[in-house]
Amino acid sequence: MAAAEPLLSARGLAVQFPGADRRTPAHLDLRVAPGERILMLGPSGCGKSSLLKAIAGVIPDIIDGDVYGELEVAGLDHLTSDVAKIADVVGYLGQDPLDQIALPRVDDEVAFGLENAGRPIDEITDRVHSALADVGAETLAARDTATLSGGQLQRVALAAVLARRPRLLLADEPTAMLDPAAASAVHNLLLHRESADRAIVVVDHRLDDVSSLPERLVVLDADGRVLADGRTRDVMISAAEPIAASGSWLPLGIEAARALGRPPTDADLEAPEVALDDLATILPSNISDPDRRTGEVVIDARNAAFGPAGRRNAQKPLVAGIDLQLRRGEVTAIIGANGSGKTTLLSGLAGLSPTLDGEVRRDGHVGLVFQFPERQFLARTVAQEIEYGARSPESVEQALAEFDLDVVRERNPFAISGGQQRRLSIAAVAVTEPAAILLDEPTFGQDRRHAIELAATIRGLADRGFAVAIVTHDLRLAAWLADQVVVLRHGEIAMSGATQSVLRDVAALRAAGLAPSRLLRWWAEHRAVDLRSVIDVLHGDLIGAVR
């Protein structure tokens, strides 16, 4: 498949961090030809991010780590060439956009790389405008980067990389913080815009809403070795079982076929609704939302308005008119398009954002898990991070096991994968036993196995008596876990209520800037089907129902 003279050639590539007892990836061979679009899948912690960082020169030039094997980019011996020469060829978008945002104004940030390259001012202006338009962020050009949401920051960081027009673009979870509509647009931009000389490698877990997959798929196993590599449709169908066993997500139709106990076909990729129809015939009839609202109110917001976090002198609220109660034993999902105020609402409920109007009553201490996990790390090792707020040594060991972190217990929190960082941030808050736990995008960057297990853990926290609220772009997660859903639009509550009632209103979700997935659209037309039962069956090979 690859051309005789690849743009990227890796042979026996491996990465090992100080203190780590194994290499991830352990031994990877990969060739990428000019013009190729490649989607890379693999379980959390297998080395996907480390691979991209090594190719981009981030490892070892910025992050300490040893790189083994042979690596060539555009004919340059990557392991001996100056990193500045590599940067002329390679563009890298990391998992955390804050790692790449350097300037206070959006258009200056996008122009920064071009200015360093000495491009003419007229060309810089044109490229900045074009790149922001490509990612749907042209209206953000004059904004202060400190005021942007996580999803908006992710689009700006992507625009800054695209503006440089690198020959090899590496994108690590480029849609993790985007709402479904924005995620679909970015996927199409990266994976389907033709370019004869630019190659793109995208690492991503989200497959449900990719309208058309790229031509080539590379799947890594838990050790970072290539499990499957080839034409995407062929790999998805022929290797569905080992891909699922490795912990990776699969497209909806493939999931449904597996749940039915039959081999997947090409038709399942094209029309997953057919397999879902078959599933519906063996599932329970529609069940109304369970009423768990028997616990006491822990957080009670009345006509509350919140300003930006950390700005106590703020006068203009970012969210307003909030009437919301969080109860023990209940999961509340907060959804909305990027920039709708979800994170501000969560931090306001936690007391980190100033209350500018109305009132918020809190009964007990509140634990908040940030959108960017590294913002709350304090210790030098994973185990010490959990110990910091734990009530007992036993709770530390239990958390390390429950969140699958024991294998990295002695690693620095900043030297583990993004998925592991997310699980660590939740574990460190859960062991403090707060009355309420508020989680901002708790499953972003997680593979299928860890996302499902983490979701079950979150449901378990509510079942143990915590009040739980999650901000999420994953509407399947909201449908599976939540007792109530709150939809934000332009800083106000556009709709709220029992989960299945809210998520069945596809027109209202679209009016709020959300793009319901194919699963939700199918379910909206099948009123006799219980959505939670469908999701339980789709997840059935990993975990049973959590309610």
N, C-alpha and C positions, 0 to 999 in steps of 0.2 A: 504493500500500500504506500509506504514512504518513498520519496524520491531518492535518486541515486546520491544526491548531495543534500542531505537534510539540513534544515536550519538549526535543529537541536539533535544532538546525539549523546546519549548517556549509556555507559556500559559498566555494570557492576556498581552503580552509584549507591552509596550508603552514607548515613549521617548519624553521628553519635555525640550526645551532649555530655559535658562533664558530670560525673556522678551516675550517669545512666548505665545500666547493666546490659543494654542491648542497643543495636542500631535500628533506627527507624527513619527511612526505609532501610531494610537489611541488605538488599541486593536487587537493584532495579535496572532493567534495560529498556530504553525508550528512544525512538526516533520520530522526529516531527518534521514534516516537509513544509516548505512555504505554501501558504494558502490553506493549510489544514485547520479544521475546527474540531477540538477534542474535548469531550466531557470526561472528567476523571472522578470515579466513585471509589469509596473505600471506607471501612469502619473508622470511627474516631480513634486517634492515637496511632494510626498505621504509618504516619509519616508523610501524608499528602502536603501539609503546610510546610514541613521541613524540606521536602523536595523542591517546592516552588521557591522557598527562601534560598536554598543552595544554588539553584539555577540563576536567581537574580543577584547573587553575591551577598545577600544579607547575612547568610552564614558562609564563611566565618568572619566577614569584615565588620559586621555590627553585632551580631549575636555569636557568642562563643560556642564553638562546636567544631568537630572534626569531620571533614568531607573526604570520602574514599571513592576510589574508582576513577573512571575516565568521563570527562564532560566537555563537550565542545558546543559552542554557540556561534553560528555564522562563521565557522572556520577558526574561531579563537579557542585556544586551549584555556578553558574557563578557570582551571585550578591554578594557572600560572599567570594569566593575563591581568592587567590592571583593571580594577573594578569600574573605573570611569569608562573604559572602552566597552565593557559589558553593558553598562547603563545606556550607551548610545544605541544598543540593539534591543535590549530587554526592558519592557515595562512591567511593573509589578504592583498589583493591588492586593493588600493584605486583608486579613479578616477584620481587623479593627481600624476603621478610618482615622481614628484619633492619632494613630501612629504615623500618619502621613500628612495630616493637616498642620501647616506651619505658620500660616499668615491669617490675620484677622478678617480679611475681606475675601469673599468667594471668588470674584474674578481675578484678584491678585494671586490667589492660591492656584488657580488653573493656569495662569500665565507664568508661574514661577519657574517651572522646568524649561520653558521656552526661552525665558530671559537668561537663564544660566547657559543655555546653548547658543546665545547670541543671535537669535532669530530677529529679523527686521520687525519693527513695531507694528506695521500694517498687517504683516502675516500673523503676528501674535494675536492681534485683535480679532482677526477672522477666525483663527483656530479656537480661541477661547469661546467665542460666540457659537461656533459650530459644535464644539464638544459639549457645552452646557445644553444646547438644544437636543443633541443626540440622546442625552440621559434624562431629558425632561426636567431640567433644572434651570432653564433660562431666566425664570422669574426670581431666582435666588442670587443673581449676579452681584447685586449691591449689598447683600446681607452680610452681617457679622457672623463669621463661622461659629462663634461661641453661642449663638442663639438658635442653631439648627438642631433638629432632631437627629437621632441616630441614622434613620433612613436617608434624610437629606444629606448628612455628612457622607454617607456611603456613595451617593450619586455624585457629589462634588469631587470626592477622591477619585472616582472612576473617570470623571471628566478630565481631571488633571493628568491622568495616565494616557487617556485617548488623545489629548491635545498634542502630545509628543509624537504620536504616530509611530510607535515602536514596531520593529519587524516581528518580534515575539512578545505577545501579551500574555501574562500569567495572572489569572484572577482567582483569588482564594475566597470562596463563599461570597460572591459579589452581590447576591440577592438576600443574604441572611436577615438584613434589617429592613427590607422593603416590603410594602404591602403587596398583596397578590397581583394587582394590576401593574404596578411599577416593576415587580419582579419579572413578569412575563415580557414586558417591553425591553428590559435589560438583557434577558436571555436571548431574545430575538436579535437585538443589536449585536451582541457578542458572538453568537453562534450561527447566525444566518446571513449577515451582511457580507457579501462577496468581496474578497481582496486577494489578488493573485500572489502577492508577496508577503502578506502578513499572516502569521500563524497564531492561533489562540488556544490556550489550554485553560479550561475552567474547572475548578474543583467546586462541587456543589452537592448538597443532599436533596434539594427540592426538585421533584420530578412530576408531581401531580399536575402542575399548571404550565408545563413546557409544551407549547402548542405543537412544536415539531422538534424532535431531537436532532443533534448534529450527526454527521455521517459516521464519525468514529467514536467509540467508547473504550476507555481503558479502566479496568477494575483492579484494584489492589486488594490483597488479603491483609490479615491482621499484622503481618510482618513487613508489609510494604513491598511485597513481591507482586509481579503482575499475575493476577488470577485469570484475566481474560482480556483480549485486545482484538478488536475487529469492527466490522460494520455494526452499528449500534443495534439495529433491529435483530440481527442474527445473535448478537451476544445476549441481549435481553431475553430472548426466547430460549436459546440453547443453554444458557448458564444461569437461568433464573434461580435454581435451587442453591448453587454455591454462592451466588451473590447475596441471596437472602440469609444464608447461613453465616456469611461473613459479617452481617450486621448492617448492610447497606439498604437504602430505600429502593423500591421498584415502582414503575409506573402503575397507576390505579388498575388498569385492565389486567396486568400481570398479577397484581395482588389478588384480584377477584378470582382469576383462574386458579391460583394456588389454593385459595380458600375453598373452592369447589372440588379440589382434589384432582384436577385434570391438568395436562400439560398446556402451557400458554401458547397462543398462536399469534400470527401477525394481526389478525382481526381484533385481538384483545387490545393491542396498542392503538389501533385506529378507532375502535368503538367500544370503550370499556363498559358502556351502558348495557350492552347485551349480556355480559357476564354478571353485572349487577342485577339485572332482571332475573337471571337464574338464581342468584343468591336470595332475592326477595321471596321466592317461593318456599324457601325452607326456614325463613326467619319468623320470629314472633310478630304478631300484628302490632300496630302502633301503640306505644305506651306513653302516657302523658309524662311530663317532667316530674321527677320525684320531688316531693316536698320535704326538704331537709331543714327548713328554716325554723327549727325549734330551739336553736342556740341563742344565747344572749348577744346583743349588739355590742361589738368591740370598737368599731369606728362608725361614727354617725356624723355625716356632713349635711348641713342644712343651708341651702342657697349659697354655697361656698364658692369663692373665686380665689384662684392661686396665681401668683406671679412666678417668674423664672427662679429656679433653685439657686441659692447662694446670693440672691440680690434682695436683701431685706428692705432696701429703700425703693423697690420697684413700685410704680404707680399704676401701670397698665396690666391687667390680668391676661394670662394666656389661656386660661380656662375659667368659665364663669357659670353661675346658675346651677351648681352641682348639688343635687339631692341624692344621697347614696348611703346605704347602710351595709356594713360588712358584719356578718354574724359568724359565731363559732360553728364549725361543722359545715361551712358553705364555701364553695369556690365561685368567685366572681371573675368573669373574663371581660377585659376591657379591650375593645377592638376599634379600628378606625384607620384611615389612610395616613401616610406619613405626614407629620406636621399638624395632626389634628389635636394634639395636646395630651396624648396618652401618658407619656413619661412625666409630664408636669402634673397631671392628675395624681399619679401614683406617688410622686415625691411630696405633693401637697397633703395627701392622706397620711403620709409617714411623718410629716412635720418638717421636711427639709425645704419645701417651697413655702414662701410667705403666704399666709391667708389674708387677702386684701378685702374680703367682704364675707358676710355670713359667719358661720361658726363650724368648728370640727371638734367633736368630743371623742377622746380616746380612753378606753378602759384597759390599762395595762400597756406594756412597752411593745413597740412595733418593730419588726425586723424587715429591712429593705434589701433586696438583691438587685444590684445595679444592672443597667443594660450593658455596661462595659465591666466585666468581672474584675479586671486588674485594678480598678479604681479603689477597691476595698481590701486589697491584700496588704497585710502588715508583717507577716512572718517570713522566715527564710526557707522553711520547708512546708510541704503540704500538710504534714501531720501537725506541725506547730501552728499553722493557720487555723486548723479546726480546734486545737487545744486552747487557743486564745480566749474563746468565749464558752467553752464546754463546761458543763456542770460536774463531770466526773471523767476519769480515764476510760471507763467502760463505754461512755457515750462517744468518745473519740474513735475507739476501735469499731464500734457499731457503725458510725458514719463513714469511716474509710471503706468498710465492706459494703454498706448499703449503696454508696455512690460510686463504687468500682474505682476507688482511688488508692487502694493498698499498694498496687504495683508502682506507684509514683510517690509514695509517702515521704521519701527523703529528698525528692526533687524540689528545686526552687519553683514556687507558683508561677513565676514568669517564664519558666523554661518547659512548661507542659503545653499540650495542644489546647486550642481554643475550646474544644468540647470538654476537655478535662477541667479547664479553668472555670467553665460555666458550672459544672457539677460541684467543684470545690466551693464556689461562692455560695451556692445554695446550702451545702452541707455546713459551712461555717456559720450561717445564720440559723439554720434549723436547730443546731445543738444549743443555742442560747435560750430555746423554749419561749419565744415571744407569744403574746396573745394573738397577734396577727402577723402573717408573713406576706409581704408584697413582693412579687417577682416580675421583673421587666424582661420580657423575651426569654423565659427560662429554658426553652428547648432549641434556641437558634444554635447552629453549628453542630448539632447532635446527629449521629447516624441513627438508623431505624431502631436498633436494639436499645441504645441508650435513651433515645427520645421517648420510647414507649415505657421503659422502666422508670425514667424520670417522671413521666406523667403519672404513672401509678403511684410513685412516691409522693407527688404533690397531692393527689387525691387522698392518699393515706394520711397526710398531715391534717387535712380537713377532717377526716374521719376520726382522728385522735383528738379533735376539739379545737384546733386552730381555726381562725378566720383566715382565708386565703384569697388573695386577688392576684391575677396574672394579666399582664399586658402581652398580647400576642398578635402576630399576623397569621398564625396557623389556625384557620377556621376549623379544621378537623380536630385539633387539640381542644379548642373551645367547645365544640360539639360533644366531645368525649368526656370532658372533665367538669364543665361548668354547670352550676345550678342556676345562675343568672348571667346574662350577657348585657353589657353596656356598650352602646355604639356611640363613638364621638365623631362630631363633624364640626370643623372650624371652632374648636374650643368649647363646644356645648354638647350636652347629651341629646343626640338625635332620636334615640330609641333605647329602651331598656325593658327587661322582662325575663320570663322563663326562657331557658336556652333554646329549646326547639321552636318555640313561638317566634323568637327573634330571627333565628337563622333560616326559617322557612320563608321569610319575607325577602325574597331575592331582589325585588324592585327597590326596597328601602335600603338594602345593603349597597346596591349599585349607586343609589342617590348619595350615599355617604362616601363614595369614592372607592368602594371595595369591589373586588371581582370574585364572586363566588366560584369555588372550584367546580370541576365536573361532578364530583361526588355530591356537593350540595345542590347543584342544579338538577341532578337526577333525582335526588331525594325529595326536592320540592314538588316534583310531579308524581310522587308515590306516597300519598298521605297515609296509606295503610301500613307503611314500613317505619319501624323504630330505628332512627339514625344511630343511636348508641349501639344497638344490636349489630348493625352492619359493620360499624367500626370494630367492635369486639371480634367479629369473625375475621375481618381483614388482618387484625393483629394476633389472631388466635395461636399462631405457631410460636409466639414469644411469651404471651401473657394472657391470662383469662380476663374476664370482666373485672374492673376495679371498683365497681359499685355494688 
